[in-house]
Amino acid sequence: MSSESKPKLTLNLPCPGGGQIQAAVWENEQSKDGETFTSHGVTIQRRYYDDEDKKWKSAKGFKDIDLLTLAFAAQELYRQIQGQKQK
């Protein structure tokens, strides 16, 4: 998941506590025992606007009010990954 690669799927969901939850699925081609397969990595972060710095920032932590949105994001990412595997 280098900064040069692009995610296969992204979600941006508004947070009840302010800001947004940003989620992404990354595909990684891997080889094992001469066979190539695709694995998936997931990143989830909370994005918020810092009025003092006048910049958007990222946080790895979430507010309790954001947990249902976080759960929805995780469920949607899982659904999308499983759909890709079935193709």
Secondary structure, 3 states (H helix, E strand, C coil): CCCCCCCCEEEEEECCCCCEEEEEEEEEEEEECCEEEEEEEEEEEEEEEECCCCEEEEECCCCHHHHHHHHHHHHHHHHHHHHHHHC
